[in-house]
């Protein structure tokens, strides 16, 4: 049995209204009275009316879709950000198209170009570990294509940005470790190219300075792909074990998991003697062995805000000239 495909014209004819009145009522326009909106919406529900997205997009020159590009959907932080993005997007009748770039600049650029060519209305993106050339993104922004950056953001592009307070998160992590009696604190982090790496390292240094502890470069290890490849973590752990340290601050989920895995593979190490803290949004952090004191980002709320800023920009009547950088506080969850 086929479903009948009702149109705005059918509703207008049945209610003896103009098609423009029905269209505005369905879009909740201020030009239409409450009584008329109620009449139209009740009849539309009665006949199971569904808007034609293709016709709507052609008429309004909008696809009602937004693109989201992250390094890996399986990452706890990014999956929670996406949940926040979707909660806002779907409430405003936008579809979400999600792409992964697995820390590859070429894949990042390819995904951006694909989403732009498919007429998505705007883009939410966290930059890859390899990204240094921002010219292609700048060109799109200069064309008026709405882009909001989150988590891993560029310093120089004029756009909305949504981030966590990475410096404060790093600082509080070191304060916690010092309070536990630790004095030789290592730091395992990602590539120097990323904003989050630089900011969390600054927080680490601030924490050391506040407690009159020396900064020792040999205790800071960078993994260029943020733990995406276990061998880079294995090498970092091998180098750290040649030094003397009693605690470690780790800057991300993948790195934390990889670090514990690498240490457990070495029977000569005693994990219980090394206090571990770091950025992670895992919901089962207490099941880790040993447990990790977590620096949590409000990922869902960050996704919500990023989506709100993007949709505001998409629907703005005039070009946006003033951009915001929204900074969310982190939370330290003790083991």
Phi, psi and omega in degrees: 000123182277145176277142177284138182258092182282149179240173176300324179299321179296318179295316181300317181294318182293326184259001181059045177238165175282155179296326180293323177295316179297316180299315180292323179296319179293333179267008177060042181290143178293344182285345185254138182292158179300320181297316181293319178301316181298317180298313183293314183294322179294319179291321179298320178292322181299319182266005180059046180291136174232131180295147177273105186295328180292314179298319180296316182292324178294318181292317186264357181058040177222147180265348186053043174220147176233147179264146176230126179237122179229166180289322183199123181294328183291344177297130184305314181298310184292324178296324178287324175299316181298322176301318178294319178299312182296324182298323179280314184301312183291329178293338180252016175066034173252140173271152182245127178248118188252134177231151176245145177239358174048047176063019181258126177296318181298319179291321176303309182297318179299318179295318179299312182296322178296312182295322178293318181292336179268015172063033169296151187280341181185176188219138171247129186214141168247121190296154179279165179295335183271349190288120171233332180269110180257006187298323182292327176287322178298321179298318179294318179298318179294335176281353180095011179282122183290126176226130174241128178264145176221151178063287180259103191239154175275151180279327195261345183277141179277102182196165171290146178221141179233119184222168170263162178280080186295322179298312181295322178299317178293318179299314181294327177297316179291320177302319179297314182295321178295320178299332178277004177091011182274142183231338180245090191254120178272167179220121176252122188215184184264202183290148179292346182290335187272144179299319182295326178296311181298317184289320179289327175294320177298318177298320176300313180294320178299318180296318178297313182298320181297336181250015177056040176256141182288146172274121181245105183305330182291346177266003178250121182239128180259132172251114189301331181249023171059027179091005178297329178247121185298331183296329179288330176288319178303318180293318179297317179295319178302317180290321180294324182291347175277349178254171177254118178214150182242000177202161179216138175251121185248140192264009179189164182304306184300319180295320180297312180297317181294323179296311180299320179296316181293321181290322181292337180282355182247100185299340182281348182268151177243098185297331185291341180276346183251114179286132183243130173220153180175171178290119174202140176249020177297139180275354181238034185299330180289347178273350179294153179232110358286161178299151180250135169283119191263138165261110185261141172258144177283072190300314181301313181295325177296319177295318178302310184295319179299317179294318178300314180296321181293313182293324174300319180292320179298319186267000180296141180283337181230156179302140178283129180248336179249125183247151182250148166245110182267125182246119179263140177288152174264168179230132176269120180251106185290147182295000000 
